Amino acid sequence: MNTATTTPSLQNIARDLLETAPGLEVVTSVVELPANFRLPAHTHPGEEFAYVIEGSVRFWEQGVEEITLVAGEYGKVGKDVVHTVRTADEPAKLVVFRVHTVGAPERIPAE
């Protein structure tokens, strides 16, 4: 990973319909977060699952104590739940899976 990166990178690598749940899709992304970075608080119109490939992230979900996820661990956030992640002195790389209604926005800023 390039530790000189100062902006996050999100690359959608797959998008597909769920055969067992008409009207829903799964979007798979690779997310790279630079060191000492915090994503703005936001929600998703469906569930989100994140698997940490490299580094670690502090994961905060509204109403729940912040936790640290390290490489090899995953976290889940429910539909419409305000949350964010932040990194410490090291960058992090994650694979993220979002399941939501086809055509819905992937991220909604928290108010």
N, C-alpha and C positions, 0 to 999 in steps of 0.2 A: 504494500500500500504506500502511496505517496504521502509522507507525513507533512509535506510543505503545503498541502491543500488547505485553503482557508474558507472555501464554500462547500456546502453539501452537494452531493451528487445523487440523483435518483434516476435509475434507468429501468423502465418497464421492460421486462424480458419475456413476458407471456401474458396473454389475456384470453380467457376461454369461458364458454357457457357451462353451467353445471347441469348435466342431463337429469339429475334427480331432483332439481329444484328450478323449474321453469321461471325465467325472468331474473335469475341470479347469475352473476359471473364471478370468477376469481381473477384477480390481477396480481401477478408476481413481479416483484421489483428487487433490484440490488440497490441498497442505500449505503453511501459512504459519507460519514460525518467526520469533519476535521476535529482536531483536539480543541478543548475548551469552547465547545459550541453547544447552543441550546436551540432546539426547534421551537418555534412559537406554539403555544397551546392551541389545540385543534381537536376536532372530532372526525369521525368517519360515518357514512350512512350504512354501515354494516360492521361486521367483526373484522379485526385485524390481528394477525399473528406475525411475530417477528423473531427470527432466529439469528443470534449473534455469531458471525463467522470469525471476526477478528476484533480484538480489543474488548472494551466493556462500555456499557451505557447505564446511566441512572435513569430509571423509568418512574415517572410520576403519573398517577391516575387520580382524578378528583375523588376525594373521600377515602383514599387508601394511602398508607405510608409509602414513601418512595423506596424503591428497591434497586439493587445493582444486578444487572445481568451481564455475565461474562461469556467469552467464547464457548460455544457448546450448549448454551442455555437459550430458552425462548420465553417470550411473554405473550400475553393475549390481552386485548382490550375490546370491550363490548361496543355495540352500536350506540352512537351518539354520546359516548363518554368522553369528557374533556381530559386530555392527557398530553404529555410531552416527554421527550428524552433529551438527555444532555450527556456530553462526554467530559472527561477530566483532561489530564495532560497527554493522553494518547488518542489517536483517531480510532474510529470503529467502523466496521463493515457488517451489514446485516442483509439477510434475505427476508423480505416482507411479503406476506400473502394477505390480500384484502378480499373479502367476500361481500358483495353488495348488489343492489338492484342495477341491472344493465342501464347504462347511461347516466347514473348518478355521479356527482362529483367525487373524486377520490379523497379529497381533504377539504374540510370546512373550518375556517378560522374560528376560534372561540371568541365569544363576545366579552 
